[in-house]
Amino acid sequence: MLNKKVYIISVCLKKHSNGVYDFHFRGWFEGRRVTRLRVQGGEFEPCDEYLISAKILDCQNGVLICEYVKAKAIFNC
C-alpha cells in the first residue's frame, strides 16, 4: 500500500496550520473504509474541488493519508 500513486477528485474541507489539508471522501481503499483524505503538501483552498495526484502514505482510523504530487483546481465555489 505504501507509495502507491492514486488520482483523487475531491473537495477541500479544511486547511491545517502545518500544510496539511482535509478532503471529502466516502468509500473504500484496499478493503478499508475511508471517510476522509488528508493530503500533506501543496496549496489548496477550502470549498474548491481538485484533481489530485498523490502517493499513499498510510490509512489510520478511516483517514487515508497522502503526499501531494500534483494537483489542478477543477471547480471553484
C-alpha positions as protocol buffer text, in pm:
chain_id: "A"
residue {
  index: 1
  type: MET
  ca { x: 0 y: 0 z: 0 }
}
residue {
  index: 2
  type: LEU
  ca { x: 279 y: 246 z: 76 }
}
residue {
  index: 3
  type: ASN
  ca { x: 388 y: 480 z: -204 }
}
residue {
  index: 4
  type: LYS
  ca { x: 105 y: 366 z: -431 }
}
residue {
  index: 5
  type: LYS
  ca { x: 17 y: 652 z: -667 }
}
residue {
  index: 6
  type: VAL
  ca { x: -351 y: 744 z: -690 }
}
residue {
  index: 7
  type: TYR
  ca { x: -566 y: 1008 z: -861 }
}
residue {
  index: 8
  type: ILE
  ca { x: -835 y: 1172 z: -650 }
}
residue {
  index: 9
  type: ILE
  ca { x: -1120 y: 1408 z: -734 }
}
residue {
  index: 10
  type: SER
  ca { x: -1238 y: 1574 z: -415 }
}
residue {
  index: 11
  type: VAL
  ca { x: -1341 y: 1895 z: -238 }
}
residue {
  index: 12
  type: CYS
  ca { x: -1103 y: 2054 z: 11 }
}
residue {
  index: 13
  type: LEU
  ca { x: -1273 y: 2080 z: 351 }
}
residue {
  index: 14
  type: LYS
  ca { x: -1013 y: 2224 z: 586 }
}
residue {
  index: 15
  type: LYS
  ca { x: -664 y: 2370 z: 591 }
}
residue {
  index: 16
  type: HIS
  ca { x: -446 y: 2288 z: 894 }
}
residue {
  index: 17
  type: SER
  ca { x: -167 y: 2522 z: 1004 }
}
residue {
  index: 18
  type: ASN
  ca { x: 107 y: 2266 z: 929 }
}
residue {
  index: 19
  type: GLY
  ca { x: 44 y: 2244 z: 550 }
}
residue {
  index: 20
  type: VAL
  ca { x: -197 y: 1951 z: 573 }
}
residue {
  index: 21
  type: TYR
  ca { x: -541 y: 1959 z: 409 }
}
residue {
  index: 22
  type: ASP
  ca { x: -855 y: 1752 z: 471 }
}
residue {
  index: 23
  type: PHE
  ca { x: -1065 y: 1644 z: 173 }
}
residue {
  index: 24
  type: HIS
  ca { x: -1413 y: 1494 z: 146 }
}
residue {
  index: 25
  type: PHE
  ca { x: -1419 y: 1121 z: 71 }
}
residue {
  index: 26
  type: ARG
  ca { x: -1657 y: 832 z: 135 }
}
residue {
  index: 27
  type: GLY
  ca { x: -1554 y: 490 z: 13 }
}
residue {
  index: 28
  type: TRP
  ca { x: -1308 y: 204 z: 38 }
}
residue {
  index: 29
  type: PHE
  ca { x: -936 y: 161 z: -26 }
}
residue {
  index: 30
  type: GLU
  ca { x: -784 y: -188 z: -29 }
}
residue {
  index: 31
  type: GLY
  ca { x: -1066 y: -326 z: 185 }
}
residue {
  index: 32
  type: ARG
  ca { x: -1056 y: -44 z: 441 }
}
residue {
  index: 33
  type: ARG
  ca { x: -1339 y: 204 z: 494 }
}
residue {
  index: 34
  type: VAL
  ca { x: -1223 y: 561 z: 424 }
}
residue {
  index: 35
  type: THR
  ca { x: -1418 y: 862 z: 550 }
}
residue {
  index: 36
  type: ARG
  ca { x: -1165 y: 1140 z: 485 }
}
residue {
  index: 37
  type: LEU
  ca { x: -848 y: 1217 z: 291 }
}
residue {
  index: 38
  type: ARG
  ca { x: -557 y: 1403 z: 444 }
}
residue {
  index: 39
  type: VAL
  ca { x: -309 y: 1547 z: 192 }
}
residue {
  index: 40
  type: GLN
  ca { x: 34 y: 1668 z: 304 }
}
residue {
  index: 41
  type: GLY
  ca { x: 183 y: 1949 z: 94 }
}
residue {
  index: 42
  type: GLY
  ca { x: 51 y: 2156 z: -193 }
}
residue {
  index: 43
  type: GLU
  ca { x: -164 y: 2469 z: -185 }
}
residue {
  index: 44
  type: PHE
  ca { x: -541 y: 2423 z: -169 }
}
residue {
  index: 45
  type: GLU
  ca { x: -838 y: 2645 z: -83 }
}
residue {
  index: 46
  type: PRO
  ca { x: -1126 y: 2512 z: 125 }
}
residue {
  index: 47
  type: CYS
  ca { x: -1451 y: 2464 z: -72 }
}
residue {
  index: 48
  type: ASP
  ca { x: -1268 y: 2420 z: -406 }
}
residue {
  index: 49
  type: GLU
  ca { x: -1266 y: 2091 z: -598 }
}
residue {
  index: 50
  type: TYR
  ca { x: -938 y: 1941 z: -721 }
}
residue {
  index: 51
  type: LEU
  ca { x: -795 y: 1661 z: -931 }
}
residue {
  index: 52
  type: ILE
  ca { x: -502 y: 1542 z: -720 }
}
residue {
  index: 53
  type: SER
  ca { x: -214 y: 1308 z: -796 }
}
residue {
  index: 54
  type: ALA
  ca { x: -82 y: 1170 z: -466 }
}
residue {
  index: 55
  type: LYS
  ca { x: 120 y: 891 z: -303 }
}
residue {
  index: 56
  type: ILE
  ca { x: -46 y: 689 z: -28 }
}
residue {
  index: 57
  type: LEU
  ca { x: 146 y: 704 z: 299 }
}
residue {
  index: 58
  type: ASP
  ca { x: -92 y: 533 z: 543 }
}
residue {
  index: 59
  type: CYS
  ca { x: -453 y: 458 z: 634 }
}
residue {
  index: 60
  type: GLN
  ca { x: -544 y: 513 z: 1000 }
}
residue {
  index: 61
  type: ASN
  ca { x: -888 y: 521 z: 1163 }
}
residue {
  index: 62
  type: GLY
  ca { x: -1069 y: 580 z: 834 }
}
residue {
  index: 63
  type: VAL
  ca { x: -833 y: 857 z: 723 }
}
residue {
  index: 64
  type: LEU
  ca { x: -628 y: 799 z: 407 }
}
residue {
  index: 65
  type: ILE
  ca { x: -302 y: 992 z: 447 }
}
residue {
  index: 66
  type: CYS
  ca { x: -140 y: 1102 z: 120 }
}
residue {
  index: 67
  type: GLU
  ca { x: 159 y: 1301 z: -1 }
}
residue {
  index: 68
  type: TYR
  ca { x: 89 y: 1566 z: -265 }
}
residue {
  index: 69
  type: VAL
  ca { x: 250 y: 1513 z: -607 }
}
residue {
  index: 70
  type: LYS
  ca { x: 48 y: 1738 z: -839 }
}
residue {
  index: 71
  type: ALA
  ca { x: -298 y: 1897 z: -844 }
}
residue {
  index: 72
  type: LYS
  ca { x: -529 y: 2107 z: -1057 }
}
residue {
  index: 73
  type: ALA
  ca { x: -838 y: 2302 z: -947 }
}
residue {
  index: 74
  type: ILE
  ca { x: -1138 y: 2184 z: -1146 }
}
residue {
  index: 75
  type: PHE
  ca { x: -1421 y: 2375 z: -977 }
}
residue {
  index: 76
  type: ASN
  ca { x: -1417 y: 2682 z: -752 }
}
residue {
  index: 77
  type: CYS
  ca { x: -1701 y: 2787 z: -519 }
}
